[in-house]
Amino acid sequence: MASTSARLEGLAQPGGIAVSGRVQQDAAGKLDLTFEDIGEQQLKNIARRVRVYRLVIKHGASIATVRLPPPFPDKPSLAVLPFQSMTGDAEQDYFVDGIVEEITTAISRLSWLFVIARNSNFTYKGRAVDVKQVARELGVPYVLEGSARKAANRVRVTGQLVDTTTGAHIWAERFDATLNDIFQLQDEVASHVAGAIEPKLRQSEIERASRARRPRT
C-alpha cells in the first residue's frame, strides 16, 4: 500500500514538493521554508481528508538544496533515546542499555504506535541532544528520554515523555526497585513505562487532532 507521502506527489507542481499538515507544522519555525496552504484534499484509499501544503521554492533556489524533516508515519510515532547512566561505570552502561532495549520492545507492542528502531536511536548515545533536533532528524512527534542509577542492590530509573513540537513534558515518573533478578527488573520497568505512557500518548493525540481542526485565523 502506498504511503501518504507517495500519494501527495500527485498534488505537487512539476519538480516541487507537497507535504501533509503534520510535516508543515514540524518544519514551521525551524526551517527557512515557505508553504502554500492548498486546503484539505481527498487522497486515494485514505478515508479522511488531509490538509496539504505546497513548498514554495524561492527564485533561483534548487529543489535539491531543500531538506525537509522525514515525514511522520501515518500513525503516531516515538523514539526511545538512550538513557543516561548516572554513574559513568561501563558495566552499568550495559544494564542501562538493557532497560532501554526492553522499554523499546514493550512500547513496540502497541499496535497503534510506530516506534523508531533501536539502532537509529542509539546513534544519540553519549551526546547532549535537543529533542527538537531529534524530531527533525527522525521525524517523530514524541521522544522518551531518561536516566538510570544503580547502587548496591537498589535501582532508580526516571523517564520523561516529551512532545517535540512544543518541548512540553507530557509524562514524567521515577521508578525505584530492589535488584534481585536483573532480567525480571528490566521487564518490570519496561511494562510499567509502556503502560504509563500509553494513555498519555492517546490524550496528546486527541489534543493534537483538535488543534489541527481549529480554523486558522
C-alpha positions, 0 to 999 in steps of 0.5 A: 500500500502506498504511503501518504507521502507517495500519494501527495506527489500527485498534488505537487507542481512539476519538480516541487514538493507537497507535504501533509499538515503534520510535516508543515507544522514540524518544519514551521519555525525551524526551517527557512521554508515557505508553504502554500496552504492548498486546503484539505484534499481527498487522497486515494484509499485514505478515508479522511481528508488531509490538509496539504501544503505546497513548498514554495521554492524561492527564485533561483533556489534548487529543489535539491538544496531543500531538506525537509524533516522525514515525514511522520508515519501515518500513525503516531510515532516515538523514539526511545533515546538512550538513557543516561547512566548516572554513574559513568561505570561501563558495566552499568552502561550495559544494564542501562542499555538493557532497560532501554532495549526492553522499554523499546520492545514493550512500547513496540507492542502497541499496535497503534504506535510506530516506534523508531528502531533501536539502532537509529536511536542509539546513534544519540548515545553519549551526546547532549541532544535537543529533542527538537533536533531529534524530531527533525532528524527522525521525524517523530512527534514524541521522544522518551528520554531518561536516566538510570542509577544503580547502587548496591542492590537498589535501582532508580530509573526516571523517564520523561515523555516529551512532545517535540513540537512544543518541548512540553513534558507530557509524562514524567515518573521515577521508578525505584526497585530492589535488584534481585533478578536483573532480567525480571527488573528490566521487564518490570520497568519496561511494562510499567513505562509502556503502560504509563505512557500509553494513555498519555500518548492517546490524550496528546493525540486527541489534543493534537487532532483538535488543534489541527481542526481549529480554523486558522485565523 
